[in-house]
Amino acid sequence: MSHPVLVEHVDVKTIETMAELAARAIPPLWPLTSSVAVNPFLGQASENLAVTGTRLARVAGAAVTMPRRWYRERISSGAISEGNLLAALANAPAHLRPTDLVALKAAAASDPPKPVALPTIADLAAEISGIDWPGLIADRFSAWAAGYFDEGQALWSAPHGKSAYAGWRAMATHDLTPEIVGLRGFALRVSEAPDAALPSIARVTGYLGVQPEAMETYYHQMLITLGGWSQYARYKLWQAELAGESDQTITDFLAIRLIWEEALFFQYSTQIGDSWATILSRHATPIEATPDIVIDAILQEATERSTQEALEATLATPSRHAPSERPSLQALFCIDVRSEVFRRALESISPQVQTLGFAGFFGVATAHRRFASDVEELRLPVLLNPTFSSCSGGPDLAAADFSARVKARAKRAWGRFKLAAVSSFAFVEATGPIYSAKLLADALGLHGTRLPNEAAPRLDPAPDIIARAKAAETALRAMSLISGFARLVVLAGHGANVVNNPHASGLQCGACGGYSGEVNARILATLLNDPEVRAALRASGIEIPEDTLFVAALHDTTTDQITFYLEDQPSKTHHSDISQAKRWFAAAGKLARSERAFRLPRAIKESAILWRKRDWAQTRPEWALAGCNAFIAAPRKRTAGKNLEGRAFLHDYDWKQDKSFSILEMILTAPVVVAGWISLQYYGSAVAPEVFGGGNKLLHNVTGGIGVVEGNGGLLRGGGPLAIGP
């Protein structure tokens, strides 16, 4: 049997539908400049864990739970109780679950085989020939994609103006590497392929004998084998649809990958035809959970139930209620779990302090341009579209803006000269020693980066009073702050100050699209201090006292230091309030660093935290949101004084003020979704690091300014990197 029966009359509409399903089974990957956490199981949101486990085992060899020994340790220690196991057991499918607790424990004591993906044609050809065809495909595809999608890193990027499919064909018809390795006539086959992606997919599908029942998981597997590049293509589709447009990049990728399969099958069909027919029949089998995966899902659910019980016990302890009198300071933080540690520390300093939590974009969804920049930064949750546009500084800074742009262009030109093929060697010979002092200073951490401190941002174009007042009212009501204002209200966005870290944007504010949160905080503070806005709010039933001053700040989550933007809102009447607030924040920062030092490796004391932001070799300047396990939407009095260990998202919410429950709907459809994505990205990176993890941070190289590869080549890696290093 040379190959499966040729599918002569392929329904192109069916192929298009199946290709669409496969594309949406892939999670998006945001580029490094604005990376945000993404649920790696986003495409399987309609399935339960066991079914998703079966699917991902078939197409990627990926696990969806921890190894059973991990659960056994927690059962032995009592962290997972028999009650947790029984409750999870009762919730599992009756026809697949163990009969009783004894049977479940016996099953948990054994280790099932690791999931193995169905072989692709490239895998079968590699086994027959001894040539690493999957590795070659990954290498050649990445080499092309890094240049084609380059965002300014490459000195010589691939030509644009064509679709990804057309751009790849233009390169592949001149790339002799596959034929040198042993794939005969590959360039000719590429040149003879259809000019568009969908007809190409249809042709290969028919040639390989892929029946409609097998298309969805086979196509999904083809995209999985392209690693983070498929995820980046899914991101481009996400962005296009958010703008009401379309993007065919991920369909182009599927066509490209299938052409490789077609070429390899043509060369090795006599040896792999029978095996391929068997694999296709398995792809055509409906996705149904297996008993082993159901047991793993039961153990995972029992773990989650035990965590819920521990949280319930913490919340059941008596709360430290806020004083009834007017607080001296109200500090509004992002719901980020890192804020929980600082908020608890700040409240412990003085009973006159009240803290609140709200999504870190503070209701200001803006497309922002920094000083001397044309890049539009979407400082808002990725689920939303911008409501405003903003920029740093005003018309009076036009001359400084122009000067900064000229300097930036000169710096880029100098950088390209240093790295260019012709000049790089001469440059090193002539000027290399000049850089020795800088290299030494950077290696010793004598110079660190600084968090943003640009001129005050402004909405541009400036909205009318109705739009400004609506934005202010929406923010205040969403954070349940419509009365009881303190004399000083600090709006503290957050950011992370690190060096030599390609994933630095992943440490920033997820609600701000992977950027730091000072822009949104400063804009909202300006709105809330505006007399016209306050007058409009008064008409809406929100009375802000005349002596209340809103001040923006930025919480550096790496060092727990606070930067105040006092020049935005100069005040002659609040000097003592601000001075007192600074002392409270400084003391709280010291407490927060002391607590976090116990969790970070080789941070034996509070002062060691400050050094980590400057250390070029530091792979873990902070834990970011690792360990997050709860989202609490409630008045602060429900959680005040309770140690949630920096693991809970805290969103202030008072249902009594939410008559229509529209605020609760907003919380459930935006902040909760983002928090779920964050939690699931950490989860996916832990249970399936080969598929959903970023790999070893010590080996990372930035590619195209988009993402990282592990080592000097290979596929783009998405998800959280391994926590390796000192």
N, C-alpha and C positions, 0 to 999 in steps of 0.2 A: 504494500500500500504506500504510494508515494506521498499522498497527503489527503486530508479530509475532502469530502465531496465539495466541489466548487459550488458556491452559491451564485448561480448565474443571474438571478433577478433579485437584486438587493433593493429593498424598499428604502430609498434615500431618506424619506421622512422618518422612518423608524430609526435609522442610523443617526439622524440629527437629534432625535429625542433622546436616544441612549447616550450620545456624546454629551448632551446637555446635562443629563443626570450624573454622568461621571464627573463632569466639570464641577458641579455643585457639591459633590462628595469630597472635594478638596478644600481645606481651610485656606483663607487668604494669608499672605505674609507681607506686612508693611515694611518698607525700606528702612535702613538703619537710622536715617535722619529723623524719622518720626515713628519709630517702632512702638507698637502697642501689643499687649497680650491678646491672643486669639484662641478661642476654643478649638483645639485640633479635631474635635469630634463634631464640629459645626454641621457638616454634611450628613451626620447621622442623628440629628437632634430628635427625629421622629421615632427612633428605635430605642429599645431598652439596652442596658449594658451587655447582656448576654448575646443578643442578636448582633450588636455592633462588634463584639469580640469575635464572633464567627466570621463576619464580613471582613474585618481587618486582618484576621488570621489568614484568610484566603488570598487577599490581594497584596498584603504587605508583610505577613509573618509577624504582625505586631500583637503584643499582649495588651489587654485593657485593664489589668489588675497587677498588683505586686506579686512576686513569687510567694508560694504558699508558706514557705518558712517564715516570711514576714508576719503573716497572720498567726501562725502557730506560736510565735514568740509572744504575741499579745494575748492570745488565749491562755497561754501558760502563766503569764504575769497577772492575769485577771483584768487587764485593760479592756478586753472583750469578754463580756459575761455570758453565761449560758442563756440568760434572758435575751440578750442581743441576738445570739445565734438562733434561738427559737423564733423570735419575731421575724428575722430575715428569712428563715426557712419557710415559715408559713406564707410568706409573700412571694415565693418562687413558683414557677410553673409546676403544677402537681405531677404531671407525667414525666418530668425530668429531674425533680429534686430527690435527694435521699429520703428514705422513709421516716427517719427519726433523728434525734440529736446524736445518738450513738453512731449511726451510719454517717452523719455529716462529719463528726469528729474523725472517724476512721478515714473518710475521703480526704479530709484536710491534712491527715498525717502522711499522705503520699504525694509525690510530685509528678504531675502529668508531663508529657513531652512538651517541649517548647513549640509554639506555633511556627509553622513553616509555610511560606507562601507557595501557591501553585507555581511551577516553573514557567517562565516565559520562553519564547522561541530562542531568545538570546541565551538563556540558561541552558536549554537543551543543546544548543550548538556549542556552547563552551564545554559542556561535559563530553561531547563527542570529539571535539577538535583539540581540546587542551588550551584554547585561546580564550582569554578573559574578555568575551564580547560585551557583557554588561558593563565592565569597567571601561572598555573602549568607547562605548556609546556615551556613558556618563562624561568621559573626558572630552570627547569631541563636541558634544552638545554644550557643555559648560564653557568650553573655549569660545564657541560662537556666541552663546547667550550673554556672556560677560561683556563682550564688545558691543553687541547689538543693543542691549538695554543699559549700557553704561550711563551713569548720571553725573559724569564729570571727572571720574577718577582716571580713566585711561588717557594716555597722550594721543593715541591713534584709535579712535572708536570706529566700529563698523558703520557703513553707510546706512542712513535711514531713508524714509520715504516709501518703503515697501512694507507689506505685511510681514509678520514674523515668518510665515511659511515661505513667502517669496524670498525674503532675505536669507533664510537658511539654505534654500535651493541654490541661490547665487553663490554661496560659499561652498556648499557641499559638492557642487559639480567641479570644483577646482581643488578640493582637498583629497590628496592621494593617500592619506594616512590609512584609511580602511583597506585600500587595495594593497598597500605595502604589507599590512598585517596579514592579509589573506582573504579579504572579501572581494571576490572577483567582480568587475563590472559595476561597482557600486555607483560611481559618478555618472555612468551612462544611465543606470536605472533612475537615479534622481532626476536627470535631465528629461527623461521620458515620462515622468510622473505628471499627472494632471496639474494645471496651473492654479487650481484653487484647492483649499484644504478639504472641504467636504467631499468632492468627487474623489479625491485621493483616498480618504478614509473608506469610502464605498468600494473603491477598487481593491484595496488591500483586504478589507473585510470579506469580500467575495472570494478572493484568491485563497485566503487562509481557511475558508469554510466556516466562518464564525456565524452561527445561527443567532436569531434575535434574542433567544433566551440567555445566551452567553455574553452578549455584547456589553451589558452594563458593568459587570464586575471585571471583564477583560479590559475594557476601556479604562475603568478606574485604576486597574493595576498598571496600565501603560503610563498613566499620569503619575502614579506613585513612584515609578522607577526614575522619574526625572527630579525627584526630591523637591527642594525648596524652589526650583524654577517653576514648577507647576503651581506652587502656592503663590509665587509672585504674579504669575499670569492670572490666578484667581483674584488676587488683589486688584489687578487692572480692570477685571470685569466688575468687581465690587464698586470701584471708583466710578466707572463709566455709568453703571446703573444708578448710582447715587445722583449723578448729574443728568439722568434721563436719557443716557446714550447707550451704545452697545460696544462691545469689544470682543474680537474673535481670537485673541492671542492664545487662550488655552485650547481652543479647537485646533489652531495651527500646530500647537505642541503635540497634540494627539496624532495628527497626520504625520508629523516628522518622526515620532517614535514608531508609528506603524510601518513606515517605509523601511526602517531598520529591520523590523520583524520580517517583512516581506522579502528583503534581500537575503537575510540569513536562511529563511525557509527555502528559498529557491536553491540555495547552495547545498543545504543539508537535508532536503526533504526525504530522500531515500532512507536516511538513517534515523530521522526523528519523526517521521510521519505517523507511525502508530502511537507513539507517546503523545504527540500533539492531539490526536483524535481523542485520547483518554482525558487529557487536560480540558479540552473544550467541553466534553460531557460533564465534567465537574464544575466548570464555569456556568453551565446551563442549569445546574441544580439549584433550587430555591435556597435562600439563606435561612437556615433554621439553627437555633441554638443547640449546642451539644451538652450532654450531661456534665462534662468536665468544666466547660465555661460557665454553666449555671452554678456549679459549686463555687467557682471563683467569684461570681457575682454575689452569691449569698454571703461569702466571707467579707467582701467589700461593703455590702450593705450593713452587716453586723458592726463593722468598724465605724461606719458613719453614725449608726445608732448610739454607739458608745460615746462618740464625740458629742452628739446632741445631748446625751444624759449629763455629761460633764458640764456643758454650757448651761443647761437648765439648773444644775446645782449651784453654779456660780451666780446666776441671775436671781436665784431664790434667796440669797443672803441679803441681809438688810442693806439698803442703799444709803449713801451719804447725800442727803437732800441739799439742794442749793439754798442759800439763805433767802428769806422772804424779802428782805430789803433790796434796794437797788444795788447791783454789783458795781464795783469800781471799774472792772475790766471785763469785757466780753471778747473772747478770741474765737474766731470762726476758722476752722481747719477743713481740709479735704477729708472725705470719708476714708481715705487710704489707711491701711492697717498700721503703717508707720506713725501716723498721727496719734493713734490711741496711746502709745507709750508717752509721747510728749504731752498730750492733753491731761493724762492722769498725773504726770509729774507737775504740770503747771497748776492744776487744781489743788494739789497737796501743799503748795507753797502758801496759799492764802485763801480763806473762805470768801474773800471779796472777788474772786475770779470765777467766771462762768465760761465754759467752752461749749461750742456747738459744732456740728458736722454737716457738711453739704458737699456734693460733688465738686471737685476742685476747679471746674471752669466757672463756678459761681453764677451759672445761668447766662453768662455772656458768651454766646457762640460766635466767635469772630475769626475772620480770615485776616491774619496779621502780617504786616511787613515791618521787619526790623529796620533800624537806622542803616542807611546806605545799602539796602538790599531790595531786590526785585522779587525775591522768593516769597510766595504766599504761604504762610504757615497756618494750617487749620487748627486753631486752638479750641477744640471742642471734641466731644465724644465722636468716635468714628461712625456711630449710628445716626448722627444728625448732619444737617446741612447748615452752613454759616448763616446767621441772621444779620451780622454786621461785618463791616470791613474796618480795619484799624491800622494805624502806623505809629511809629515812635517819633516823637518830636513834632514841631510845627513848622510853618513856612519860614520862621526866623532862622531855622537851621539848614536852609537850602544850601548855603555856601559850604558849611561843614559836611553836609551830606555828599556834595559833589567831590570835595577833597578826599573824603574817605573812600569813595568809589574809585578814584584815580589810584590811591595807594593800594587798594585791594587788587586792582588789575595789575599793577606793577609787581605785587607780591606773587600773584598767580603766574605771571610771565617768568619771574625769577625761578619759581618752583618748577615750571616746565623746562626751563633751561637746565636746571640741575639734573633733571631726570631724563632728558632727551638722549636718544641713542648716540648721537654724534658728540655731544658736549659733556656727557656725564663723567667719563673717565678723566678728561682734562680738568673738569671742575673739581673733582676729588683731589687730584694731584696738586692743583694750584691753591685751593681754598680750604681743603679739608681740615688742616690744623686750626684754622680760625674757629671752627665749631667745637673744638675740644672743651672749652670752658662751658659752653652751653650744654653739651652732652653730660658733662660731669655734674653740673648743677641740677639738670633734670633727673639724672640717675640718683642723686642724693636727696631728691625731693625738695630742693631749695625754692623752686618756683612751682606754684600750683595754679590751677585755672581759677577763674572767678565766675561766680554766678552773675547772670545778666543784671546790669544796672544802667540801662539806657535812659534817655529822656522820657518823660511821662508819655505813655501811649494815649492816643486820642482816636475817637471814632471818625472815620473819614470815608465817605462824606458824613457830616454830622447829621444824625437823625433829628426829627422834630421832637417837641416836648412830649407828644403823645407816645411815640415809640420809646423815648428814654424812660418815661414814667412807667410804661408797661413792663419794660425790662427790669426796672428796679422793684416793682411790685411783685412780679413773678418770682424773682429771686428771694425776696423776703418771705413771701408766703410759702415757698417751697422749703425753706429752712425753718419754718414755724417761728419766725422772729418778726412779730408784728406789734409787739408791745414790750414794755420793760427794758428799754434800751439803756445801756450804761453810758457814762460820760465818754468813755473811750471804747470803740469797737475796732478790733484789729482783724482784718481779712487776710489770713495767712495762706497763700498758695504754697506749693512746695516744688522743689527741684533737687537734683543730686549733683554734687561737685566732685568729679573724678577725672583722672588722667589715663591715657593709654587704654581706653576701654571702648571697643567698637559697639558694645551694647549700651552705651551711656544713655541713649534716649529711652531705653527700656526701664531705666531707673527714675525717669521723670514722671510727670502726672499723666496717667492714662486718660483721665477725663479731659485733659487738654491736648489730646492727640499725640502724646509722646513728647510734649514740650513742657518746660517749667511753667508754673502757674502765676507768675507775677503780673503778666499782662492783663489777665482776666481780673485779678484782684484789684489792680490799680484802676482799671476802667470802672469796675463796680463802685469802688470807694469814691471816685470822682462823681459818679451819678448820684450816690446817696448823700453827698455833701452839697449837691446843687440845690440852691433855694427854690428854683422853679420845679424841680422834681419833687422836693419835699412838699411843696404846696399842692401838687397834683396827687401825691400820696395821701395827704391829709383829706382830700376830697373822697378818696377811696377807703377811708377808715383807718389809715395807718398814720399815727402821729409820732413823728420822730422829734424828741425834745431839741430845743435850740442849742443846748449845751453838749449835744452828742456829736462827737467827731469820729469819722471813719478813716482809718489809716490802713494802707496796704502793706503787706510784709511778705517775705519769702522764707519758708522753713527749709533749710538744707538738711535733707534726710540722712546724708552721710555723716554730718558732724553735729546735728541737732543745734545748729546756730541759726539765729534769726537776723535777717536783713530788713530794716524798715525803710520805706520810701516816704520819708517825712517831707521831702521837698515838693511832693505832689500836692500836699494839703497843708501849707504853712499855717500855724496857729499860734497866737500870742497868749491864748487862754488855757492851753493844755500842757504847758511845759512840765509841770509837776506830775501830771497823769502819765505822760509819756516816759518820764524818767523812772517813775515807779514801775511801769510796765516793762521797761528794759531790764530792770533789776530782777523782776519776777521771771522773765523769759530766760535770762542768763542762768538763774538758779535752776530753773526747770531743765534747761539744756544739760547742765552738769548731772542732774539726777537721771535723765534719759540716757545719756552716754554711759553712765555707770551700770544701768540695767542692761543695755545692749552689749556692753563689753563682755558679759558672761556668756553670751551666745555666739560671739564671733571668735574664730580661732586666732590665737596669739594676740588677743586684745585683752591683756590681763588687768588693765586699769582704764579708767575713764579717759585719761590723756592719750592713750593709744588710738582711740577712735579718730582723733584729729589728724593723726599722721597718715591714716589709710587713704585719704583723698589725694595725697601727693605721691604715693608710692607707685611707680611705674610697673612694678612686678606684682602688685596686689590684684589677685583675681576675684577677691570678694571684699570690695570696699564697704559693702553693707549687704544685708540679706534681702533687700528690696521687699517684695510681698510674699516671699516664701513662707509657708506655714499658715497662710490665710485659711480660715475654715468657717467663718460665720459672717452674716450680714444682719445688722440689727437696725431697724427703723423704729425709733421710739424717742420719747423725751429723754434728755440726758440723766434725769433723776433715776431712771431705771438702771443705768450702768455706772453712774458716778461712784468712784471709790472702789470699784471692783477691778481686779487685775485680770484683764483679758489677754495678757501676754503678747500684745502686738499682733493678734491674729484675727481681729474682728474689724469689719468695716462698720463704722458708726455714723448713721444718718439721722439727724434730728427730725422727728415727725410727731405731730400732735393731732390725732384723729379728730379731736373735738373742734379744731379749727378748719377741718377739711370737710365741709358740708357735702360736697358732691363727690368726694373721694377722687377728685381729679389729680390731686398731688400724689396720693398713693399710687394711682395708675402711672403717673410719671416716674415715680421711684421704681416701680416694678418693671417698667419697660425700658428704662435707660440705666440708672446706676446699678440695679441688681443684675442686669444682663452683663454689663461691663465687669462687675465683680465676679460673676460666674465665669466669664471668659478667662479672667486672670487666674482663678482657682484651677480651672480645667487645663490651662496651659502648663501650669506647674505639674499638675497631675499627669498629663500626657507626656511631658518631658521626663517624668520619673518612671512611669510604667513602660514606656516604649521609646527610650532615648535614641535608638537607631533610626526611628522613623520621624519622631516628633521632637527630638532634642537638638540642641545647637552644637553638640560635640565638645571636645576638649578645648578649653579657653587658651591653653598654652600653645596650641597649634593653629589658632585662628589667623586667617588672612582675609582682609576685606576685598570683596570682588565687586567692581563696578560701582562702588559706593552704595550698593543695594543690600548686601548681606555678607556672610562669611562662608568660607570653605575651610575644611580641616586639612591643614598641610598646604602643599603647593598646588593642589588641584582637586578635582572631584566635584560633586554636586553641591549646590547651595544648601546651607543648613538653616532651618528655621527652628523656632522654639527656644526654650531655656538651655543655656550651656551647662555642662557638667560643673559642679562646684569643686574644682581641682586647684590645688595650690595652697600656699601658706595663708 
